[in-house]
């Protein structure tokens, strides 16, 4: 007979994550190469995907100020392919931005 392990209570958001309580879905940390595509495909901006959830993501990169309000985020798979999601820029601070998926 196997002993049941005690249940572990959920931890509340820590002060180091002030935006955690505003999110509708938990995010998973990732460090993936991605590309923001806009202007009908004629403009691109390489970024790093820092974390992701089914509803949005946090990206980092240079020149995020150039991003339009909506764009396509292409997450590279390392084999020459990618998965694409339509995204909306929610916030931007320096070299980091939060986006919401709109597809």
Biopython code that builds the backbone (N, CA, C, O; Angstrom):
import numpy as np
from Bio.PDB.StructureBuilder import StructureBuilder

atoms = [
    (1, "UNK", "N", (0.841, -1.180, 0.000)),
    (1, "UNK", "CA", (0.000, 0.000, 0.000)),
    (1, "UNK", "C", (0.882, 1.237, 0.000)),
    (1, "UNK", "O", (1.879, 1.312, 0.718)),
    (2, "UNK", "N", (0.500, 2.193, -0.810)),
    (2, "UNK", "CA", (1.298, 3.393, -0.963)),
    (2, "UNK", "C", (0.745, 4.501, -0.077)),
    (2, "UNK", "O", (-0.466, 4.717, -0.030)),
    (3, "UNK", "N", (1.630, 5.203, 0.623)),
    (3, "UNK", "CA", (1.202, 6.297, 1.486)),
    (3, "UNK", "C", (0.892, 7.517, 0.632)),
    (3, "UNK", "O", (1.583, 7.810, -0.344)),
    (4, "UNK", "N", (-0.146, 8.209, 1.019)),
    (4, "UNK", "CA", (-0.493, 9.432, 0.291)),
    (4, "UNK", "C", (0.432, 10.549, 0.731)),
    (4, "UNK", "O", (0.733, 10.692, 1.916)),
    (5, "UNK", "N", (0.881, 11.342, -0.236)),
    (5, "UNK", "CA", (1.713, 12.482, 0.114)),
    (5, "UNK", "C", (0.806, 13.646, 0.484)),
    (5, "UNK", "O", (-0.261, 13.822, -0.103)),
    (6, "UNK", "N", (1.234, 14.437, 1.457)),
    (6, "UNK", "CA", (0.393, 15.572, 1.849)),
    (6, "UNK", "C", (0.297, 16.578, 0.719)),
    (6, "UNK", "O", (1.255, 16.781, -0.027)),
    (7, "UNK", "N", (-0.859, 17.206, 0.596)),
    (7, "UNK", "CA", (-1.014, 18.201, -0.469)),
    (7, "UNK", "C", (-0.255, 19.460, -0.085)),
    (7, "UNK", "O", (-0.192, 19.845, 1.083)),
    (8, "UNK", "N", (0.313, 20.079, -1.091)),
    (8, "UNK", "CA", (1.090, 21.299, -0.887)),
    (8, "UNK", "C", (0.208, 22.464, -1.282)),
    (8, "UNK", "O", (-0.280, 22.508, -2.411)),
    (9, "UNK", "N", (-0.013, 23.427, -0.364)),
    (9, "UNK", "CA", (-0.871, 24.563, -0.715)),
    (9, "UNK", "C", (-0.228, 25.421, -1.797)),
    (9, "UNK", "O", (0.996, 25.518, -1.885)),
    (10, "UNK", "N", (-1.055, 26.029, -2.602)),
    (10, "UNK", "CA", (-0.572, 26.921, -3.662)),
    (10, "UNK", "C", (0.098, 28.121, -3.034)),
    (10, "UNK", "O", (-0.381, 28.683, -2.049)),
    (11, "UNK", "N", (1.220, 28.505, -3.624)),
    (11, "UNK", "CA", (1.952, 29.663, -3.128)),
    (11, "UNK", "C", (1.374, 30.934, -3.734)),
    (11, "UNK", "O", (1.126, 30.981, -4.938)),
    (12, "UNK", "N", (1.159, 31.953, -2.933)),
    (12, "UNK", "CA", (0.680, 33.215, -3.500)),
    (12, "UNK", "C", (1.789, 33.882, -4.304)),
    (12, "UNK", "O", (2.962, 33.574, -4.096)),
    (13, "UNK", "N", (1.448, 34.786, -5.217)),
    (13, "UNK", "CA", (2.480, 35.489, -5.980)),
    (13, "UNK", "C", (3.444, 36.181, -5.039)),
    (13, "UNK", "O", (3.037, 36.740, -4.020)),
    (14, "UNK", "N", (4.718, 36.144, -5.379)),
    (14, "UNK", "CA", (5.725, 36.775, -4.544)),
    (14, "UNK", "C", (5.891, 38.232, -4.944)),
    (14, "UNK", "O", (5.521, 38.612, -6.055)),
    (15, "UNK", "N", (6.445, 39.061, -4.051)),
    (15, "UNK", "CA", (6.667, 40.469, -4.417)),
    (15, "UNK", "C", (7.564, 40.633, -5.632)),
    (15, "UNK", "O", (7.528, 41.676, -6.285)),
    (16, "UNK", "N", (8.386, 39.603, -5.956)),
    (16, "UNK", "CA", (9.258, 39.720, -7.122)),
    (16, "UNK", "C", (8.491, 39.542, -8.430)),
    (16, "UNK", "O", (9.057, 39.738, -9.505)),
    (17, "UNK", "N", (7.216, 39.173, -8.354)),
    (17, "UNK", "CA", (6.403, 39.032, -9.562)),
    (17, "UNK", "C", (5.140, 39.879, -9.440)),
    (17, "UNK", "O", (4.051, 39.327, -9.287)),
    (18, "UNK", "N", (5.258, 41.210, -9.503)),
    (18, "UNK", "CA", (4.109, 42.079, -9.274)),
    (18, "UNK", "C", (3.005, 41.950, -10.299)),
    (18, "UNK", "O", (1.874, 42.346, -10.021)),
    (19, "UNK", "N", (3.288, 41.407, -11.485)),
    (19, "UNK", "CA", (2.267, 41.299, -12.524)),
    (19, "UNK", "C", (1.577, 39.940, -12.517)),
    (19, "UNK", "O", (0.624, 39.728, -13.266)),
    (20, "UNK", "N", (2.047, 39.018, -11.681)),
    (20, "UNK", "CA", (1.507, 37.659, -11.688)),
    (20, "UNK", "C", (0.012, 37.638, -11.410)),
    (20, "UNK", "O", (-0.710, 36.850, -12.022)),
    (21, "UNK", "N", (-0.468, 38.476, -10.510)),
    (21, "UNK", "CA", (-1.882, 38.449, -10.170)),
    (21, "UNK", "C", (-2.770, 39.011, -11.284)),
    (21, "UNK", "O", (-3.979, 38.782, -11.262)),
    (22, "UNK", "N", (-2.222, 39.724, -12.237)),
    (22, "UNK", "CA", (-2.990, 40.299, -13.334)),
    (22, "UNK", "C", (-3.135, 39.327, -14.499)),
    (22, "UNK", "O", (-3.988, 39.530, -15.363)),
    (23, "UNK", "N", (-2.327, 38.288, -14.538)),
    (23, "UNK", "CA", (-2.348, 37.352, -15.663)),
    (23, "UNK", "C", (-3.519, 36.396, -15.549)),
    (23, "UNK", "O", (-3.873, 35.942, -14.461)),
    (24, "UNK", "N", (-4.113, 36.100, -16.701)),
    (24, "UNK", "CA", (-5.228, 35.158, -16.750)),
    (24, "UNK", "C", (-4.750, 33.725, -16.894)),
    (24, "UNK", "O", (-5.525, 32.794, -16.674)),
    (25, "UNK", "N", (-3.487, 33.526, -17.260)),
    (25, "UNK", "CA", (-2.925, 32.185, -17.418)),
    (25, "UNK", "C", (-1.463, 32.213, -16.973)),
    (25, "UNK", "O", (-0.762, 33.188, -17.244)),
    (26, "UNK", "N", (-0.991, 31.166, -16.295)),
    (26, "UNK", "CA", (0.415, 31.145, -15.870)),
    (26, "UNK", "C", (1.349, 31.056, -17.068)),
    (26, "UNK", "O", (1.025, 30.439, -18.082)),
    (27, "UNK", "N", (2.499, 31.677, -16.935)),
    (27, "UNK", "CA", (3.484, 31.654, -18.014)),
    (27, "UNK", "C", (4.603, 30.684, -17.684)),
    (27, "UNK", "O", (4.914, 30.437, -16.519)),
    (28, "UNK", "N", (5.201, 30.142, -18.731)),
    (28, "UNK", "CA", (6.304, 29.201, -18.605)),
    (28, "UNK", "C", (7.554, 29.873, -19.154)),
    (28, "UNK", "O", (7.535, 30.443, -20.245)),
    (29, "UNK", "N", (8.643, 29.802, -18.388)),
    (29, "UNK", "CA", (9.885, 30.423, -18.821)),
    (29, "UNK", "C", (10.458, 29.676, -20.026)),
    (29, "UNK", "O", (10.554, 28.449, -20.018)),
    (30, "UNK", "N", (10.827, 30.414, -21.039)),
    (30, "UNK", "CA", (11.456, 29.871, -22.242)),
    (30, "UNK", "C", (12.502, 30.879, -22.713)),
    (30, "UNK", "O", (12.360, 32.082, -22.494)),
    (31, "UNK", "N", (13.523, 30.390, -23.343)),
    (31, "UNK", "CA", (14.513, 31.253, -23.984)),
    (31, "UNK", "C", (14.630, 30.772, -25.428)),
    (31, "UNK", "O", (15.509, 29.980, -25.766)),
    (32, "UNK", "N", (13.735, 31.261, -26.263)),
    (32, "UNK", "CA", (13.654, 30.831, -27.653)),
    (32, "UNK", "C", (13.847, 32.013, -28.593)),
    (32, "UNK", "O", (13.477, 33.144, -28.276)),
    (33, "UNK", "N", (14.426, 31.737, -29.739)),
    (33, "UNK", "CA", (14.541, 32.773, -30.760)),
    (33, "UNK", "C", (13.190, 32.953, -31.423)),
    (33, "UNK", "O", (12.479, 31.986, -31.694)),
    (34, "UNK", "N", (12.847, 34.205, -31.678)),
    (34, "UNK", "CA", (11.584, 34.514, -32.345)),
    (34, "UNK", "C", (11.791, 35.723, -33.252)),
    (34, "UNK", "O", (12.811, 36.409, -33.175)),
    (35, "UNK", "N", (10.819, 35.965, -34.099)),
    (35, "UNK", "CA", (10.889, 37.093, -35.029)),
    (35, "UNK", "C", (9.524, 37.760, -35.086)),
    (35, "UNK", "O", (8.502, 37.094, -35.248)),
    (36, "UNK", "N", (9.518, 39.076, -34.953)),
    (36, "UNK", "CA", (8.302, 39.873, -35.126)),
    (36, "UNK", "C", (8.263, 40.309, -36.589)),
    (36, "UNK", "O", (9.225, 40.884, -37.098)),
    (37, "UNK", "N", (7.147, 40.033, -37.256)),
    (37, "UNK", "CA", (7.001, 40.346, -38.679)),
    (37, "UNK", "C", (5.848, 41.327, -38.837)),
    (37, "UNK", "O", (4.755, 41.094, -38.321)),
    (38, "UNK", "N", (6.090, 42.424, -39.551)),
    (38, "UNK", "CA", (5.060, 43.454, -39.727)),
    (38, "UNK", "C", (5.270, 44.182, -41.042)),
    (38, "UNK", "O", (6.174, 43.835, -41.802)),
    (39, "UNK", "N", (4.455, 45.176, -41.321)),
    (39, "UNK", "CA", (4.472, 45.907, -42.599)),
    (39, "UNK", "C", (4.279, 44.960, -43.774)),
    (39, "UNK", "O", (5.004, 45.024, -44.767)),
    (40, "UNK", "N", (3.285, 44.075, -43.648)),
    (40, "UNK", "CA", (2.988, 43.156, -44.736)),
    (40, "UNK", "C", (4.099, 42.164, -45.014)),
    (40, "UNK", "O", (4.212, 41.652, -46.128)),
    (41, "UNK", "N", (4.917, 41.889, -44.017)),
    (41, "UNK", "CA", (6.020, 40.948, -44.182)),
    (41, "UNK", "C", (7.323, 41.584, -44.625)),
    (41, "UNK", "O", (8.336, 40.894, -44.736)),
    (42, "UNK", "N", (7.321, 42.886, -44.880)),
    (42, "UNK", "CA", (8.537, 43.541, -45.365)),
    (42, "UNK", "C", (9.480, 43.983, -44.239)),
    (42, "UNK", "O", (10.624, 44.348, -44.506)),
    (43, "UNK", "N", (9.009, 43.954, -42.975)),
    (43, "UNK", "CA", (9.853, 44.345, -41.847)),
    (43, "UNK", "C", (9.876, 43.224, -40.813)),
    (43, "UNK", "O", (8.854, 42.598, -40.533)),
    (44, "UNK", "N", (11.071, 42.978, -40.246)),
    (44, "UNK", "CA", (11.207, 41.973, -39.197)),
    (44, "UNK", "C", (12.083, 42.510, -38.075)),
    (44, "UNK", "O", (12.907, 43.402, -38.274)),
    (45, "UNK", "N", (11.883, 41.945, -36.897)),
    (45, "UNK", "CA", (12.682, 42.314, -35.730)),
    (45, "UNK", "C", (12.952, 41.033, -34.950)),
    (45, "UNK", "O", (12.018, 40.387, -34.475)),
    (46, "UNK", "N", (14.228, 40.661, -34.815)),
    (46, "UNK", "CA", (14.592, 39.462, -34.069)),
    (46, "UNK", "C", (14.495, 39.738, -32.577)),
    (46, "UNK", "O", (14.962, 40.769, -32.094)),
    (47, "UNK", "N", (13.881, 38.804, -31.848)),
    (47, "UNK", "CA", (13.687, 38.950, -30.404)),
    (47, "UNK", "C", (13.961, 37.603, -29.727)),
    (47, "UNK", "O", (14.105, 36.575, -30.389)),
    (48, "UNK", "N", (14.028, 37.636, -28.401)),
    (48, "UNK", "CA", (14.106, 36.425, -27.585)),
    (48, "UNK", "C", (12.798, 36.292, -26.840)),
    (48, "UNK", "O", (12.349, 37.234, -26.187)),
    (49, "UNK", "N", (12.191, 35.143, -26.934)),
    (49, "UNK", "CA", (10.968, 34.853, -26.193)),
    (49, "UNK", "C", (11.404, 34.452, -24.786)),
    (49, "UNK", "O", (12.081, 33.439, -24.615)),
    (50, "UNK", "N", (11.023, 35.238, -23.779)),
    (50, "UNK", "CA", (11.467, 34.988, -22.395)),
    (50, "UNK", "C", (10.498, 34.101, -21.626)),
    (50, "UNK", "O", (10.929, 33.240, -20.858)),
    (51, "UNK", "N", (9.197, 34.296, -21.819)),
    (51, "UNK", "CA", (8.204, 33.405, -21.219)),
    (51, "UNK", "C", (6.949, 33.438, -22.080)),
    (51, "UNK", "O", (6.748, 34.353, -22.879)),
    (52, "UNK", "N", (6.101, 32.414, -21.899)),
    (52, "UNK", "CA", (4.933, 32.282, -22.773)),
    (52, "UNK", "C", (3.806, 31.581, -22.026)),
    (52, "UNK", "O", (4.045, 30.748, -21.152)),
    (53, "UNK", "N", (2.587, 31.931, -22.381)),
    (53, "UNK", "CA", (1.379, 31.255, -21.901)),
    (53, "UNK", "C", (0.464, 31.089, -23.108)),
    (53, "UNK", "O", (0.785, 31.586, -24.188)),
    (54, "UNK", "N", (-0.656, 30.410, -22.954)),
    (54, "UNK", "CA", (-1.584, 30.313, -24.085)),
    (54, "UNK", "C", (-2.133, 31.671, -24.526)),
    (54, "UNK", "O", (-2.619, 31.805, -25.649)),
    (55, "UNK", "N", (-2.058, 32.681, -23.649)),
    (55, "UNK", "CA", (-2.654, 33.982, -23.948)),
    (55, "UNK", "C", (-1.663, 35.069, -24.339)),
    (55, "UNK", "O", (-2.063, 36.077, -24.921)),
    (56, "UNK", "N", (-0.377, 34.892, -24.033)),
    (56, "UNK", "CA", (0.575, 35.948, -24.323)),
    (56, "UNK", "C", (2.001, 35.541, -24.024)),
    (56, "UNK", "O", (2.285, 34.376, -23.743)),
    (57, "UNK", "N", (2.903, 36.524, -24.088)),
    (57, "UNK", "CA", (4.319, 36.236, -23.886)),
    (57, "UNK", "C", (5.060, 37.509, -23.507)),
    (57, "UNK", "O", (4.542, 38.619, -23.628)),
    (58, "UNK", "N", (6.297, 37.311, -23.043)),
    (58, "UNK", "CA", (7.209, 38.432, -22.816)),
    (58, "UNK", "C", (8.379, 38.232, -23.755)),
    (58, "UNK", "O", (8.969, 37.152, -23.809)),
    (59, "UNK", "N", (8.711, 39.277, -24.492)),
    (59, "UNK", "CA", (9.816, 39.214, -25.441)),
    (59, "UNK", "C", (10.868, 40.245, -25.051)),
    (59, "UNK", "O", (10.575, 41.220, -24.358)),
    (60, "UNK", "N", (12.099, 40.015, -25.507)),
    (60, "UNK", "CA", (13.197, 40.942, -25.258)),
    (60, "UNK", "C", (13.980, 41.122, -26.545)),
    (60, "UNK", "O", (14.127, 40.186, -27.331)),
    (61, "UNK", "N", (14.480, 42.329, -26.755)),
    (61, "UNK", "CA", (15.281, 42.592, -27.948)),
    (61, "UNK", "C", (15.565, 44.072, -28.101)),
    (61, "UNK", "O", (15.016, 44.913, -27.389)),
    (62, "UNK", "N", (16.429, 44.363, -29.040)),
    (62, "UNK", "CA", (16.758, 45.758, -29.355)),
    (62, "UNK", "C", (15.684, 46.342, -30.255)),
    (62, "UNK", "O", (15.058, 45.614, -31.027)),
    (63, "UNK", "N", (15.469, 47.611, -30.168)),
    (63, "UNK", "CA", (14.571, 48.360, -31.051)),
    (63, "UNK", "C", (13.106, 47.943, -30.941)),
    (63, "UNK", "O", (12.376, 48.024, -31.928)),
    (64, "UNK", "N", (12.659, 47.497, -29.763)),
    (64, "UNK", "CA", (11.246, 47.151, -29.595)),
    (64, "UNK", "C", (10.348, 48.364, -29.798)),
    (64, "UNK", "O", (9.151, 48.219, -30.046)),
    (65, "UNK", "N", (10.913, 49.543, -29.694)),
    (65, "UNK", "CA", (10.142, 50.770, -29.927)),
    (65, "UNK", "C", (9.619, 50.824, -31.360)),
    (65, "UNK", "O", (8.671, 51.555, -31.648)),
    (66, "UNK", "N", (10.231, 50.055, -32.258)),
    (66, "UNK", "CA", (9.806, 50.028, -33.665)),
    (66, "UNK", "C", (8.582, 49.148, -33.903)),
    (66, "UNK", "O", (7.997, 49.188, -34.985)),
    (67, "UNK", "N", (8.183, 48.348, -32.899)),
    (67, "UNK", "CA", (7.056, 47.439, -33.110)),
    (67, "UNK", "C", (5.747, 48.208, -33.278)),
    (67, "UNK", "O", (5.487, 49.159, -32.541)),
    (68, "UNK", "N", (4.930, 47.804, -34.234)),
    (68, "UNK", "CA", (3.607, 48.415, -34.388)),
    (68, "UNK", "C", (2.648, 47.825, -33.342)),
    (68, "UNK", "O", (3.022, 46.893, -32.630)),
    (69, "UNK", "N", (1.439, 48.343, -33.239)),
    (69, "UNK", "CA", (0.483, 47.815, -32.257)),
    (69, "UNK", "C", (0.138, 46.334, -32.441)),
    (69, "UNK", "O", (-0.111, 45.641, -31.454)),
    (70, "UNK", "N", (0.117, 45.833, -33.683)),
    (70, "UNK", "CA", (-0.120, 44.409, -33.944)),
    (70, "UNK", "C", (0.920, 43.905, -34.936)),
    (70, "UNK", "O", (1.404, 44.655, -35.784)),
    (71, "UNK", "N", (1.256, 42.623, -34.818)),
    (71, "UNK", "CA", (2.268, 42.018, -35.679)),
    (71, "UNK", "C", (2.145, 40.496, -35.581)),
    (71, "UNK", "O", (1.341, 39.981, -34.804)),
    (72, "UNK", "N", (2.938, 39.791, -36.367)),
    (72, "UNK", "CA", (2.991, 38.333, -36.293)),
    (72, "UNK", "C", (4.256, 37.937, -35.543)),
    (72, "UNK", "O", (5.345, 38.407, -35.874)),
    (73, "UNK", "N", (4.123, 37.078, -34.537)),
    (73, "UNK", "CA", (5.274, 36.552, -33.806)),
    (73, "UNK", "C", (5.564, 35.157, -34.349)),
    (73, "UNK", "O", (4.718, 34.266, -34.278)),
    (74, "UNK", "N", (6.759, 34.977, -34.888)),
    (74, "UNK", "CA", (7.185, 33.680, -35.405)),
    (74, "UNK", "C", (8.203, 33.097, -34.431)),
    (74, "UNK", "O", (9.291, 33.645, -34.256)),
    (75, "UNK", "N", (7.844, 31.985, -33.801)),
    (75, "UNK", "CA", (8.730, 31.314, -32.855)),
    (75, "UNK", "C", (9.502, 30.252, -33.630)),
    (75, "UNK", "O", (8.927, 29.290, -34.140)),
    (76, "UNK", "N", (10.813, 30.447, -33.706)),
    (76, "UNK", "CA", (11.657, 29.569, -34.519)),
    (76, "UNK", "C", (11.847, 28.227, -33.824)),
    (76, "UNK", "O", (11.966, 28.171, -32.600)),
    (77, "UNK", "N", (11.874, 27.141, -34.605)),
    (77, "UNK", "CA", (11.996, 25.806, -34.013)),
    (77, "UNK", "C", (13.411, 25.242, -34.056)),
    (77, "UNK", "O", (13.634, 24.132, -33.572)),
    (78, "UNK", "N", (14.368, 25.964, -34.615)),
    (78, "UNK", "CA", (15.742, 25.494, -34.666)),
    (78, "UNK", "C", (16.047, 24.600, -35.859)),
    (78, "UNK", "O", (17.199, 24.215, -36.057)),
    (79, "UNK", "N", (15.043, 24.264, -36.655)),
    (79, "UNK", "CA", (15.231, 23.406, -37.826)),
    (79, "UNK", "C", (14.859, 24.133, -39.121)),
    (79, "UNK", "O", (14.672, 23.497, -40.158)),
    (80, "UNK", "N", (14.753, 25.452, -39.061)),
    (80, "UNK", "CA", (14.395, 26.236, -40.233)),
    (80, "UNK", "C", (12.912, 26.537, -40.331)),
    (80, "UNK", "O", (12.493, 27.277, -41.221)),
    (81, "UNK", "N", (12.114, 25.983, -39.443)),
    (81, "UNK", "CA", (10.674, 26.225, -39.443)),
    (81, "UNK", "C", (10.276, 27.124, -38.274)),
    (81, "UNK", "O", (11.124, 27.558, -37.494)),
    (82, "UNK", "N", (8.993, 27.394, -38.167)),
    (82, "UNK", "CA", (8.496, 28.243, -37.088)),
    (82, "UNK", "C", (7.005, 28.016, -36.893)),
    (82, "UNK", "O", (6.321, 27.478, -37.764)),
    (83, "UNK", "N", (6.517, 28.440, -35.728)),
    (83, "UNK", "CA", (5.076, 28.526, -35.499)),
    (83, "UNK", "C", (4.749, 30.006, -35.381)),
    (83, "UNK", "O", (5.536, 30.773, -34.826)),
    (84, "UNK", "N", (3.606, 30.411, -35.892)),
    (84, "UNK", "CA", (3.265, 31.833, -35.947)),
    (84, "UNK", "C", (1.986, 32.119, -35.177)),
    (84, "UNK", "O", (1.045, 31.325, -35.189)),
    (85, "UNK", "N", (1.964, 33.271, -34.504)),
    (85, "UNK", "CA", (0.778, 33.750, -33.796)),
    (85, "UNK", "C", (0.633, 35.242, -34.053)),
    (85, "UNK", "O", (1.630, 35.963, -34.083)),
    (86, "UNK", "N", (-0.597, 35.714, -34.239)),
    (86, "UNK", "CA", (-0.849, 37.156, -34.314)),
    (86, "UNK", "C", (-0.764, 37.688, -32.893)),
    (86, "UNK", "O", (-1.227, 37.036, -31.957)),
    (87, "UNK", "N", (-0.179, 38.860, -32.726)),
    (87, "UNK", "CA", (0.047, 39.414, -31.395)),
    (87, "UNK", "C", (-0.258, 40.905, -31.353)),
    (87, "UNK", "O", (-0.208, 41.610, -32.361)),
    (88, "UNK", "N", (-0.576, 41.354, -30.142)),
    (88, "UNK", "CA", (-0.818, 42.772, -29.868)),
    (88, "UNK", "C", (0.153, 43.206, -28.790)),
    (88, "UNK", "O", (0.308, 42.521, -27.779)),
    (89, "UNK", "N", (0.807, 44.335, -28.994)),
    (89, "UNK", "CA", (1.724, 44.893, -28.011)),
    (89, "UNK", "C", (0.911, 45.454, -26.847)),
    (89, "UNK", "O", (0.061, 46.322, -27.046)),
    (90, "UNK", "N", (1.167, 44.961, -25.635)),
    (90, "UNK", "CA", (0.432, 45.414, -24.453)),
    (90, "UNK", "C", (1.241, 46.450, -23.686)),
    (90, "UNK", "O", (0.701, 47.480, -23.280)),
    (91, "UNK", "N", (2.520, 46.191, -23.484)),
    (91, "UNK", "CA", (3.391, 47.139, -22.797)),
    (91, "UNK", "C", (4.823, 46.973, -23.307)),
    (91, "UNK", "O", (5.191, 45.923, -23.835)),
    (92, "UNK", "N", (5.619, 48.024, -23.141)),
    (92, "UNK", "CA", (7.018, 47.991, -23.551)),
    (92, "UNK", "C", (7.820, 48.877, -22.613)),
    (92, "UNK", "O", (7.470, 50.035, -22.386)),
    (93, "UNK", "N", (8.906, 48.321, -22.068)),
    (93, "UNK", "CA", (9.819, 49.073, -21.201)),
    (93, "UNK", "C", (11.245, 48.741, -21.607)),
    (93, "UNK", "O", (11.741, 47.651, -21.324)),
    (94, "UNK", "N", (11.893, 49.673, -22.263)),
    (94, "UNK", "CA", (13.275, 49.447, -22.699)),
    (94, "UNK", "C", (13.375, 48.291, -23.675)),
    (94, "UNK", "O", (12.765, 48.318, -24.744)),
    (95, "UNK", "N", (14.155, 47.260, -23.303)),
    (95, "UNK", "CA", (14.384, 46.125, -24.183)),
    (95, "UNK", "C", (13.455, 44.951, -23.906)),
    (95, "UNK", "O", (13.727, 43.836, -24.350)),
    (96, "UNK", "N", (12.362, 45.179, -23.178)),
    (96, "UNK", "CA", (11.408, 44.122, -22.841)),
    (96, "UNK", "C", (9.997, 44.578, -23.173)),
    (96, "UNK", "O", (9.669, 45.755, -23.026)),
    (97, "UNK", "N", (9.156, 43.637, -23.626)),
    (97, "UNK", "CA", (7.766, 43.967, -23.955)),
    (97, "UNK", "C", (6.865, 42.787, -23.630)),
    (97, "UNK", "O", (7.280, 41.629, -23.682)),
    (98, "UNK", "N", (5.627, 43.110, -23.295)),
    (98, "UNK", "CA", (4.602, 42.092, -23.080)),
    (98, "UNK", "C", (3.628, 42.121, -24.243)),
    (98, "UNK", "O", (3.216, 43.188, -24.697)),
    (99, "UNK", "N", (3.264, 40.938, -24.721)),
    (99, "UNK", "CA", (2.358, 40.852, -25.852)),
    (99, "UNK", "C", (1.195, 39.919, -25.517)),
    (99, "UNK", "O", (1.312, 39.036, -24.668)),
    (100, "UNK", "N", (0.088, 40.130, -26.193)),
    (100, "UNK", "CA", (-1.100, 39.291, -26.056)),
    (100, "UNK", "C", (-1.375, 38.657, -27.416)),
    (100, "UNK", "O", (-1.332, 39.334, -28.443)),
    (101, "UNK", "N", (-1.657, 37.357, -27.418)),
    (101, "UNK", "CA", (-1.996, 36.694, -28.666)),
    (101, "UNK", "C", (-3.432, 37.020, -29.027)),
    (101, "UNK", "O", (-4.314, 36.991, -28.169)),
    (102, "UNK", "N", (-3.674, 37.334, -30.308)),
    (102, "UNK", "CA", (-5.003, 37.775, -30.736)),
    (102, "UNK", "C", (-5.604, 36.858, -31.784)),
    (102, "UNK", "O", (-6.583, 37.233, -32.428)),
    (103, "UNK", "N", (-5.051, 35.672, -31.975)),
    (103, "UNK", "CA", (-5.620, 34.742, -32.950)),
    (103, "UNK", "C", (-6.380, 33.618, -32.287)),
    (103, "UNK", "O", (-6.920, 32.750, -32.973)),
]
sb = StructureBuilder()
sb.init_structure("model")
sb.init_model(0)
sb.init_chain("A")
sb.init_seg("    ")
for serial, (resi, resn, name, xyz) in enumerate(atoms, 1):
    if name == "N":
        sb.init_residue(resn, " ", resi, " ")
    sb.init_atom(name, np.array(xyz, "f"), 0.0, 1.0, " ", f" {name:<3s}", serial, name[0])
structure = sb.get_structure()
